[in-house]
Structure formats: C-alpha cells, structure tokens
Amino acid sequence: MMQQHLLTLLYLIASVTFIIGLKMLSHPASARKGNQVAALGMTLAIFGTIFLYEDAGMGIQNKGFIFVALAVGTVVGWMIAKKVKMTAMPEMVSLFNGMGGACAMLIALIEFNHLNHVAQQNPGTTFSESVPGGFYLAIVAGLIIGSVSFAGSIIAYLKLSGKQKDISFKGQHILNIAFLVLVVAGAVWCYNAGVQQAAMYFYGTLVISLLYGVFFVLPIGGADMPVVISLLNSFTGVAAATGGFMYDNKVMLTGGILVGAAGTLLTMLMCKAMNRSLLNVVIGSFGGNTTNGSAASGGAQHYKEISLSDTAMVMNYANKVMIVPGYGLAVAQAQHTCHELENLLIAKGVEVKYAIHPVAGRMPGHMNVLLAEADVPYDKLLEMEQANDEFKTCDVVLILGANDVVNPAAKTDPASPIYGMPILEVELAKTVIVNKRSMKPGYAGIENELFFQPKTSMLFGDAKKVLQELCNEVKQS
C-alpha cells in the first residue's frame, strides 16, 4: 500500500512537471529548461512504474529486458539528436513522433491479443460478450490513431528529407474517405464478430489504418507540412492517452492529453496564421502546381538585380535593417554566417532585427530554433505582428529564402490561393533585397508580386555563399 501511495505521488509530480515544462516551452529563453523539467518528470514516472507498480500483489516482471530496451533507446535517441543538423530537425521530429504513434499501436495490438486469447476460452460467443465496451474502445482508438500517426509521420519524414514527393491523383479524397469508413466499420465488425473471426477484422483495421495514414499525408504540399506535423503530434498524444485509459495510468493519461491538446491548439494557430481551415489544409491543393491568380501575369513583369557591393553599401548606410529568414536560409545552413553579418552591421552602428513568420520553415518554430543555434539574441526575434509594426521604420529588409510569407498577393489578389493569409509586410520598408537561388515560385506555386516592385532588388545565389561574400564586402566598406 505504501508503494502505491508513493507511486501516486510520483505520478502527480511528473504530471506537474509536464505542465510546467510545456509552459516553459512557450518562450525560446526557457525552452531548453522546459525540456529538461519535463524529461525529469518522465524519468520519475518510468522508474516509479518499474519499481513501485503492483497489480494483484505482483510487480513489473522482466525488468532485465526493460532496462536493455531503455538503454538501447536512450543511446540511439541521444546519438541521432546529437548528430542531426538544425536543417534536418523537422524530419527528426516527424520520425520521433512516428515512433510514439507506433508505440501506441503496438500497445493496442498486445492488449487485443491478450483479450482475444482470454475470449477464445469461450468459443461460440461474440467478442463483445467477453470484452467490456469501454476497454475495447480504448484499444481500437489507440490502434487506429497510433497507426495513422505512425504511417503519416513516416511519410512526412520522407517528404521533409527529400526522399518522397507529393503524390496526388484523381479521386484521392474519395479513396481516403473510403479508407476512413472501412476503418470504422472494421472496428465495429471486430467487436461484434465471433471470437474466432475477431482477430481478422482487427488486423484488417490495422492495415487499412496504416494505408489511410500514408494516403492522408502523401498529397499535402510542402508549405502545409508545419500544420501536418503539428496535427500528427496531436494524434500521437491522443493515442498515448488511450494507453492511460487501458492501464488506468494517470501520468500516461495526463501526458497524452497535454500533448494532444497542445498539438491541437498549435494546429489551429498555424491554420489561423495561414488564414485557412484545417479541412482546407488536409484536402486542399496548397503547395501543388497552382498557376492561377498572380502567377498568370508573372511572365510579363520585370525584376532588377543588385550586386553584392551595392547591397553592402546600402546596408552600411542604413539605420535599421530587418532580416527575414526562410527555408532557403535553413537549406544553405547559413544561420551562423547570417549572425556574423548581423554583428558586422551592429559594429557599424546599424540596428538589426529578425522578422519571424509563424509558418516559415518546415515546422512550427523552425526559424526560431535555427537562429537560436547561431546564438542570435531572443529579443531580436520579432513575431509577425511586431515586425509588421516596425517595417515602415526600416531602411533595408533582407529576405533570405522566404517566399510565400512575404507575397503581397495574400492581401491584394482574391484569386490567389494564399489570399487572406497574414504575411510579413516587408514592402513597407524603404528598400527590399531578396536573396533566392532563382525566380522559381515558392511552395504555393505562384509568382511573388514583391519581386517586381520598384523598391525590390534580387540578389541571386546560395544563401550561405552570398552572406559570406556580403560579410567580406561589409568589412571592406
């Protein structure tokens, strides 16, 4: 009894650390400590369960296997996290999230096999006569949601790492709806089937759930991947919460609910930042090869280029410079060189800040994490609303690889697929310099009106190389 009380206390402490850690993650300055606090709580919950949990007078068995698995998982996770580049952080998050979904899926399979074995002691009965409805609901929900999260996260990982392209075909939405209907039907048929046939329906539901997860993510364009990652993360949280119901484990239930709720709220905020509904993200074509709206007139417009020496001179004589980082900066791994340019300009008396769009990059907070790695001070990172208030006081805006998040068509062209999406209003600055590899459209597949405006100049090339040469020019000027 004493052990049970102590375990309950540890679960309570762990739950509190999850909440505190999640709160601390809301600000870059405290995010690292927030992770550590939550990790400490999870460690307490794991070891408390291993050593203090009792059921029918028995504790956890096979502790040796458990510690081997913990050791292997810890070493592998540590090595991957230490070696991963900041540009590859989105796909690592997707992969790890997929592992969480797979865990919930495997728990559901194990519990079903256990119940099915017990149920088969009474041949001739239905599965529902041997298994409580609420318990079965938790199992099948964990199976379906965990499977979708696992399969979808793996596809997201492959897409973010460049190993899988967007795939869409006529009737794909109908196929996805059919998969979803079959998943629900399979779960119902399994519960009402005889004990001999239940496993067939259950494993059929598993296969269709995995297929649904694959086809759910396959057509979604790159620009929508931050929303998808957040949504899949919420799925994994809900799947983990079902495990808490199955085992009557309070800390597992609390952790799953927190992850599910946080992921859902973040998904809603991301959709709001793009001025789109979640349904539109899931079944829409944003990120595809759309050529409507402003794209139609792009061929007749002209842009002007600017040299590195002219760029350096303009920035040297500026009072205030705003840098807008995008995925191009991340791909080029140019965050450290960007910080070097910032320091050079500050040494010459120029005020430098960064404007961060909520959906810049490939995951929520991607640009914040990228710049934090380069030791850019947190107070220099401005949220979209703050940045938009300051653009009109900027002499120069330097855009590094961003595209759709600075496209004025979102405000001016009702025919554009990004119309209504809040953007960084960089056109309010006196001078706009855009660094891109080429004039190729962004993930929305449309031309950017900004590139053809009189105050905008294009600086072509790889972001890291351009910034390195720009640093040399600033030093010499």
C-alpha positions as CSV (number, residue, x, y, z in Angstrom):
1,M,0.0,0.0,0.0
2,M,2.9,2.4,0.8
3,Q,4.4,1.7,-2.6
4,Q,1.1,2.5,-4.3
5,H,0.9,5.8,-2.4
6,L,4.5,6.7,-3.3
7,L,3.8,5.8,-7.0
8,T,0.7,8.1,-7.0
9,L,2.8,10.9,-5.6
10,L,5.5,10.4,-8.2
11,Y,2.8,10.4,-10.9
12,L,1.4,13.7,-9.5
13,I,4.9,15.3,-9.5
14,A,5.5,14.0,-13.1
15,S,2.2,15.5,-14.3
16,V,3.1,18.8,-12.8
17,T,6.5,18.8,-14.4
18,F,4.8,18.1,-17.8
19,I,2.6,21.2,-17.3
20,I,5.5,23.4,-16.2
21,G,7.7,22.1,-19.0
22,L,5.1,22.8,-21.6
23,K,4.6,26.3,-20.2
24,M,8.4,27.0,-20.4
25,L,8.5,25.8,-24.0
26,S,6.4,28.8,-25.0
27,H,9.4,31.1,-24.9
28,P,12.8,30.4,-26.5
29,A,14.8,31.6,-23.5
30,S,13.2,29.0,-21.2
31,A,12.5,26.2,-23.8
32,R,15.7,24.3,-23.0
33,K,15.0,24.2,-19.3
34,G,11.4,23.3,-20.0
35,N,12.5,20.2,-21.9
36,Q,14.8,19.3,-19.0
37,V,12.0,19.7,-16.5
38,A,9.5,17.6,-18.5
39,A,12.2,14.9,-19.1
40,L,12.9,14.7,-15.4
41,G,9.2,14.2,-14.7
42,M,9.1,11.4,-17.4
43,T,12.2,9.8,-15.8
44,L,10.5,9.7,-12.4
45,A,7.3,8.2,-13.9
46,I,9.2,5.5,-15.8
47,F,11.4,4.4,-12.9
48,G,8.5,4.7,-10.4
49,T,6.4,2.4,-12.6
50,I,9.2,-0.1,-12.9
51,F,10.0,-0.4,-9.2
52,L,6.8,0.6,-7.4
53,Y,3.9,-0.6,-9.6
54,E,1.9,-3.6,-8.3
55,D,-1.1,-5.5,-9.7
56,A,-2.7,-8.3,-7.8
57,G,0.3,-8.4,-5.5
58,M,2.8,-8.6,-8.3
59,G,5.2,-6.0,-9.6
60,I,6.6,-5.4,-13.1
61,Q,8.2,-8.6,-14.5
62,N,11.2,-8.9,-16.9
63,K,13.0,-5.9,-15.6
64,G,16.2,-7.0,-17.4
65,F,14.5,-6.8,-20.8
66,I,13.0,-3.4,-19.9
67,F,16.4,-1.9,-18.9
68,V,18.0,-3.2,-22.1
69,A,15.3,-1.6,-24.2
70,L,15.7,1.6,-22.2
71,A,19.4,1.6,-22.7
72,V,19.2,0.9,-26.5
73,G,16.5,3.6,-27.0
74,T,18.4,6.1,-24.9
75,V,21.7,5.6,-26.8
76,V,20.1,5.6,-30.3
77,G,18.0,8.7,-29.5
78,W,20.9,10.5,-28.0
79,M,23.2,9.8,-31.0
80,I,20.5,10.9,-33.5
81,A,19.7,14.1,-31.6
82,K,23.4,15.0,-31.3
83,K,24.2,14.4,-34.9
84,V,21.2,15.9,-36.6
85,K,21.7,19.2,-38.3
86,M,19.3,22.0,-37.5
87,T,18.1,22.0,-41.1
88,A,17.0,18.4,-40.6
89,M,15.2,19.0,-37.3
90,P,11.7,18.9,-38.8
91,E,12.2,15.4,-40.2
92,M,13.7,14.2,-37.0
93,V,10.7,15.5,-35.1
94,S,8.4,13.7,-37.6
95,L,10.4,10.4,-37.1
96,F,10.3,10.6,-33.3
97,N,6.6,11.4,-33.4
98,G,6.0,8.4,-35.6
99,M,7.8,6.2,-33.0
100,G,5.3,7.5,-30.4
101,G,2.4,6.5,-32.7
102,A,4.0,3.1,-33.3
103,C,4.3,2.6,-29.5
104,A,0.5,3.3,-29.1
105,M,-0.3,0.9,-32.0
106,L,1.8,-1.9,-30.5
107,I,0.3,-1.5,-27.1
108,A,-3.2,-1.8,-28.7
109,L,-2.1,-5.0,-30.5
110,I,-0.6,-6.6,-27.4
111,E,-3.8,-5.8,-25.3
112,F,-6.0,-7.1,-28.1
113,N,-4.1,-10.4,-28.4
114,H,-4.3,-10.8,-24.6
115,L,-8.1,-10.2,-24.6
116,N,-8.6,-12.4,-27.7
117,H,-6.7,-15.2,-26.0
118,V,-9.0,-15.0,-23.0
119,A,-12.1,-14.7,-25.1
120,Q,-11.3,-17.8,-27.1
121,Q,-11.7,-19.8,-23.9
122,N,-15.4,-19.4,-24.6
123,P,-15.9,-20.5,-28.2
124,G,-19.2,-19.8,-29.9
125,T,-19.6,-16.4,-28.2
126,T,-19.0,-12.9,-29.7
127,F,-16.0,-10.8,-28.9
128,S,-18.3,-8.2,-27.3
129,E,-19.6,-10.7,-24.8
130,S,-16.1,-11.2,-23.4
131,V,-14.7,-7.7,-23.5
132,P,-16.0,-4.5,-21.9
133,G,-17.1,-1.9,-24.4
134,G,-15.1,0.9,-22.9
135,F,-11.9,-1.1,-22.7
136,Y,-12.3,-2.2,-26.3
137,L,-12.9,1.4,-27.4
138,A,-9.6,2.5,-25.8
139,I,-7.8,-0.3,-27.5
140,V,-9.2,0.2,-31.0
141,A,-8.8,4.0,-30.7
142,G,-5.2,3.6,-29.8
143,L,-4.7,1.2,-32.7
144,I,-6.3,3.5,-35.3
145,I,-4.9,6.8,-34.1
146,G,-1.5,5.4,-33.4
147,S,-1.4,3.7,-36.8
148,V,-2.4,6.8,-38.7
149,S,0.1,8.9,-36.7
150,F,2.9,6.3,-37.3
151,A,2.3,5.9,-41.1
152,G,1.7,9.6,-41.6
153,S,4.7,10.7,-39.7
154,I,7.0,8.4,-41.7
155,I,5.7,9.8,-44.9
156,A,6.2,13.3,-43.5
157,Y,9.7,12.4,-42.6
158,L,10.4,11.1,-46.1
159,K,8.9,14.2,-47.7
160,L,10.8,16.6,-45.5
161,S,14.1,14.8,-46.1
162,G,13.5,15.0,-49.9
163,K,13.0,11.2,-50.3
164,Q,9.3,11.4,-51.2
165,K,7.5,13.8,-53.5
166,D,3.9,15.0,-53.2
167,I,1.6,12.5,-54.8
168,S,-2.0,13.2,-55.7
169,F,-4.4,11.7,-58.2
170,K,-8.0,12.0,-59.3
171,G,-10.3,10.5,-56.7
172,Q,-7.8,10.5,-53.9
173,H,-10.1,12.2,-51.5
174,I,-12.8,9.7,-52.2
175,L,-10.3,6.9,-51.6
176,N,-9.3,8.4,-48.2
177,I,-12.9,8.7,-47.2
178,A,-13.4,5.0,-48.2
179,F,-10.4,4.1,-46.1
180,L,-11.8,6.0,-43.1
181,V,-15.2,4.3,-43.4
182,L,-13.6,0.9,-43.7
183,V,-11.5,1.6,-40.5
184,V,-14.6,2.5,-38.5
185,A,-16.6,-0.4,-40.0
186,G,-13.7,-2.8,-39.2
187,A,-13.6,-1.7,-35.6
188,V,-17.3,-2.3,-35.3
189,W,-17.3,-5.6,-37.1
190,C,-14.4,-6.8,-34.9
191,Y,-16.3,-6.1,-31.7
192,N,-19.5,-7.8,-32.9
193,A,-17.8,-10.8,-34.5
194,G,-17.3,-14.2,-33.1
195,V,-14.2,-14.8,-31.1
196,Q,-12.7,-16.8,-33.9
197,Q,-13.1,-14.1,-36.5
198,A,-12.4,-11.0,-34.4
199,A,-8.6,-11.1,-35.0
200,M,-9.2,-11.0,-38.8
201,Y,-11.2,-7.8,-38.5
202,F,-8.8,-6.3,-36.0
203,Y,-5.7,-6.8,-38.1
204,G,-7.7,-5.7,-41.2
205,T,-8.4,-2.5,-39.4
206,L,-4.7,-2.1,-38.6
207,V,-3.7,-2.5,-42.3
208,I,-6.4,0.0,-43.5
209,S,-5.4,2.5,-40.8
210,L,-1.8,2.4,-41.9
211,L,-2.9,2.9,-45.6
212,Y,-5.1,5.8,-44.5
213,G,-2.1,7.4,-42.7
214,V,0.0,7.1,-45.9
215,F,-2.6,8.4,-48.3
216,F,-3.6,11.1,-45.8
217,V,-0.2,12.8,-45.9
218,L,1.0,11.9,-49.5
219,P,-0.8,14.8,-51.3
220,I,-0.2,17.5,-48.8
221,G,2.2,20.2,-50.2
222,G,5.5,21.3,-48.5
223,A,4.1,24.6,-47.4
224,D,1.5,22.8,-45.3
225,M,3.9,20.4,-43.6
226,P,4.2,22.5,-40.4
227,V,0.5,22.1,-39.9
228,V,0.6,18.4,-40.7
229,I,3.5,17.8,-38.3
230,S,1.5,19.6,-35.5
231,L,-1.6,17.6,-36.3
232,L,0.2,14.3,-36.3
233,N,1.8,15.2,-33.0
234,S,-1.7,15.8,-31.5
235,F,-2.7,12.3,-32.9
236,T,0.2,10.7,-31.1
237,G,-0.8,12.5,-27.8
238,V,-4.4,11.2,-28.1
239,A,-3.1,7.7,-28.9
240,A,-0.9,7.8,-25.8
241,A,-3.9,8.9,-23.7
242,T,-5.8,5.8,-24.8
243,G,-3.0,3.8,-23.2
244,G,-3.6,5.7,-20.0
245,F,-7.2,4.6,-20.1
246,M,-6.3,1.0,-20.7
247,Y,-3.8,0.8,-17.9
248,D,-5.6,3.2,-15.6
249,N,-2.2,5.1,-15.6
250,K,-2.8,8.7,-14.5
251,V,0.6,10.1,-15.7
252,M,0.3,8.4,-19.1
253,L,-3.2,9.8,-19.4
254,T,-2.1,13.3,-18.4
255,G,0.9,13.4,-20.7
256,G,-1.2,12.2,-23.6
257,I,-3.9,14.7,-23.0
258,L,-1.3,17.5,-22.7
259,V,0.4,16.6,-26.0
260,G,-2.9,16.1,-27.8
261,A,-4.3,19.4,-26.6
262,A,-1.1,21.3,-27.2
263,G,-0.8,19.8,-30.7
264,T,-4.4,20.6,-31.5
265,L,-4.1,24.2,-30.3
266,L,-0.9,24.7,-32.3
267,T,-2.5,23.3,-35.4
268,M,-5.4,25.7,-35.0
269,L,-2.9,28.6,-34.5
270,M,-0.9,27.6,-37.6
271,C,-4.1,27.4,-39.7
272,K,-5.1,30.8,-38.4
273,A,-1.6,32.1,-39.4
274,M,-2.3,30.9,-42.9
275,N,-5.9,32.1,-42.9
276,R,-7.1,28.6,-43.8
277,S,-9.3,25.9,-42.3
278,L,-7.8,22.6,-41.2
279,L,-10.1,20.9,-43.7
280,N,-8.6,23.0,-46.5
281,V,-5.1,22.1,-45.5
282,V,-6.0,18.4,-45.4
283,I,-7.9,18.2,-48.7
284,G,-6.7,21.3,-50.4
285,S,-4.0,21.7,-53.1
286,F,-1.9,24.4,-51.5
287,G,1.7,23.6,-52.2
288,G,1.0,22.0,-55.5
289,N,1.5,23.3,-59.0
290,T,-1.2,26.0,-58.9
291,T,-0.7,28.7,-61.5
292,N,-3.8,30.8,-61.0
293,G,-4.1,34.3,-59.6
294,S,-1.0,36.4,-59.8
295,A,1.0,33.7,-61.5
296,A,-0.7,34.4,-64.7
297,S,0.8,37.8,-65.2
298,G,4.3,36.9,-63.8
299,G,5.9,36.4,-67.3
300,A,5.2,40.0,-68.4
301,Q,6.8,41.6,-65.4
302,H,10.5,42.6,-64.9
303,Y,12.7,42.5,-61.9
304,K,16.0,44.2,-61.2
305,E,19.2,42.7,-59.7
306,I,21.6,44.2,-57.2
307,S,25.3,43.5,-56.8
308,L,27.0,42.4,-53.5
309,S,28.9,45.7,-53.3
310,D,25.8,47.8,-53.7
311,T,24.0,45.6,-51.2
312,A,26.8,46.1,-48.7
313,M,26.8,49.9,-49.3
314,V,23.0,50.1,-48.8
315,M,23.2,48.2,-45.6
316,N,26.2,50.1,-44.3
317,Y,24.4,53.4,-44.6
318,A,21.1,52.1,-43.1
319,N,20.0,53.0,-39.6
320,K,17.8,49.9,-39.3
321,V,17.9,46.5,-41.1
322,M,15.3,43.7,-40.7
323,I,16.3,40.2,-41.8
324,V,13.6,37.8,-42.8
325,P,14.8,34.2,-42.6
326,G,13.1,31.4,-44.7
327,Y,13.7,27.8,-45.6
328,G,16.4,28.9,-48.1
329,L,18.5,30.0,-45.2
330,A,18.0,26.7,-43.4
331,V,18.8,24.6,-46.5
332,A,22.0,26.6,-47.0
333,Q,22.9,26.2,-43.3
334,A,23.7,29.9,-43.3
335,Q,22.4,30.8,-39.8
336,H,25.9,31.3,-38.4
337,T,27.0,33.5,-41.4
338,C,23.8,35.5,-41.0
339,H,24.6,36.1,-37.4
340,E,28.1,37.2,-38.4
341,L,26.6,39.7,-40.8
342,E,24.4,41.0,-38.0
343,N,27.4,41.6,-35.8
344,L,29.3,43.4,-38.5
345,L,26.4,45.7,-39.1
346,I,25.9,46.3,-35.4
347,A,29.6,47.3,-35.1
348,K,28.9,49.9,-37.7
349,G,26.0,51.4,-35.7
350,V,23.2,49.7,-37.6
351,E,20.2,48.3,-35.7
352,V,19.5,44.8,-36.8
353,K,16.4,42.6,-36.0
354,Y,14.7,39.5,-37.4
355,A,11.1,39.1,-38.6
356,I,9.7,35.6,-38.0
357,H,6.6,34.3,-39.7
358,P,4.7,31.6,-37.8
359,V,4.8,29.1,-40.8
360,A,8.3,29.9,-42.1
361,G,10.4,26.8,-42.5
362,R,9.2,23.2,-42.2
363,M,7.9,23.0,-38.7
364,P,6.5,25.4,-36.0
365,G,9.3,27.5,-34.6
366,H,11.8,26.2,-37.1
367,M,13.3,29.6,-37.7
368,N,13.5,30.4,-34.0
369,V,15.4,27.2,-33.3
370,L,17.7,27.7,-36.3
371,L,18.7,31.2,-35.2
372,A,18.9,30.2,-31.5
373,E,21.6,27.7,-32.6
374,A,23.6,30.6,-34.0
375,D,23.3,32.5,-30.7
376,V,21.1,35.2,-32.1
377,P,19.6,37.0,-29.0
378,Y,16.0,36.2,-28.4
379,D,15.0,39.8,-28.1
380,K,16.0,40.4,-31.7
381,L,13.4,37.8,-33.0
382,L,10.2,39.6,-33.7
383,E,6.8,37.9,-34.1
384,M,4.9,38.8,-37.2
385,E,2.7,41.4,-35.6
386,Q,5.7,43.2,-34.0
387,A,7.7,43.1,-37.2
388,N,4.8,44.5,-39.3
389,D,4.7,47.5,-36.9
390,E,8.4,48.1,-37.5
391,F,8.8,47.6,-41.2
392,K,7.8,51.1,-42.0
393,T,10.8,52.4,-39.9
394,C,13.3,50.0,-41.7
395,D,15.7,51.3,-44.2
396,V,16.5,47.8,-45.6
397,V,14.8,44.4,-45.4
398,L,17.0,41.5,-46.3
399,I,14.9,38.4,-47.2
400,L,16.8,35.1,-47.1
401,G,15.0,32.3,-48.8
402,A,11.4,33.3,-47.8
403,N,8.8,33.4,-50.5
404,D,5.0,32.9,-49.9
405,V,5.2,34.5,-46.4
406,V,6.2,37.9,-47.9
407,N,3.9,37.7,-51.0
408,P,1.6,40.8,-51.2
409,A,-0.8,38.7,-53.3
410,A,-2.1,37.4,-50.0
411,K,-3.6,40.9,-49.4
412,T,-4.3,42.1,-52.9
413,D,-5.3,39.2,-55.2
414,P,-8.6,37.5,-54.3
415,A,-7.8,34.8,-57.0
416,S,-4.5,33.8,-55.3
417,P,-4.5,30.5,-53.3
418,I,-2.8,32.4,-50.4
419,Y,-5.3,35.3,-50.4
420,G,-6.1,36.2,-46.8
421,M,-3.0,34.6,-45.3
422,P,-1.3,37.1,-42.9
423,I,2.1,37.9,-44.2
424,L,5.2,39.9,-43.3
425,E,4.6,43.3,-44.8
426,V,8.1,43.9,-46.0
427,E,7.0,46.2,-48.8
428,L,6.5,48.9,-46.2
429,A,10.3,49.3,-45.8
430,K,12.3,51.8,-47.9
431,T,14.4,49.1,-49.6
432,V,13.8,45.4,-50.0
433,I,16.6,42.9,-51.0
434,V,15.6,39.3,-51.8
435,N,18.1,36.5,-51.8
436,K,17.0,33.5,-53.8
437,R,18.6,30.9,-56.0
438,S,16.3,31.7,-58.8
439,M,12.9,33.2,-59.7
440,K,11.2,29.9,-59.2
441,P,7.9,30.2,-57.3
442,G,7.5,29.1,-53.7
443,Y,5.6,26.1,-52.4
444,A,2.2,27.8,-53.2
445,G,3.2,27.6,-56.8
446,I,2.5,31.2,-57.6
447,E,4.6,34.2,-58.6
448,N,5.6,36.7,-55.9
449,E,4.5,40.3,-56.7
450,L,7.1,41.6,-54.3
451,F,9.9,40.6,-56.7
452,F,8.7,43.0,-59.3
453,Q,8.0,46.1,-57.2
454,P,10.2,49.2,-57.8
455,K,11.8,49.2,-54.3
456,T,12.7,45.4,-54.5
457,S,16.1,44.1,-55.8
458,M,17.1,40.5,-56.3
459,L,20.3,39.1,-55.0
460,F,20.7,35.6,-56.6
461,G,22.7,32.7,-55.2
462,D,23.1,30.2,-52.4
463,A,22.3,32.0,-49.1
464,K,25.5,30.9,-47.3
465,K,27.8,31.9,-50.2
466,V,26.0,35.2,-50.7
467,L,26.2,36.0,-47.0
468,Q,29.8,35.1,-46.8
469,E,30.7,37.4,-49.7
470,L,28.4,40.1,-48.3
471,C,30.3,39.9,-45.0
472,N,33.6,40.5,-46.8
473,E,32.1,43.4,-48.7
474,V,30.8,45.0,-45.4
475,K,34.2,44.6,-43.8
476,Q,35.9,46.3,-46.7
477,S,33.4,49.2,-47.0
